[in-house]
Amino acid sequence: VQLQASGGGLVQPGGSLRLSCAASGRFFSINAMGWHRQAPGKQRELVAHITSGGVTNYADSVKGRFTISRDNAKNTVYLQMNSLKPDDTAVYYCNAVIRISTYWGQGTQVTVSS
């Protein structure tokens, strides 16, 4: 199983970005999918999580600004990020839970700066 993340980049404060992460390989279905992030000198933290049934969960710091969604037919999870702040600067990692294993993408850099 491989996860390929894309969509990161440099954006000004208040701007928006949309991250995508596509899973490929041999599997029947994906359970939960999500996004974590890790800023320099900090631990990796959960950003958002979505179950196979579409139930979502967000970190308090991104509630109301970020939206996670998924396209099960494409085995893809998205993270729409609005009203970005400098504190959102981090490497964003997607993950997917398939049966009892968790797989991670390679990470995509998001930098919020003027």
PyMOL commands that set and color helices and strands:
alter all, ss='L'
color gray80, all
select helices_A, chain A and resi 86-88
alter helices_A, ss='H'
color red, helices_A
select strands_A, chain A and resi 2-6+9-11+17-24+33-38+45-50+56-58+66-71+76-81+90-98+101-104+108-112
alter strands_A, ss='S'
color yellow, strands_A
deselect
rebuild
show_as cartoon
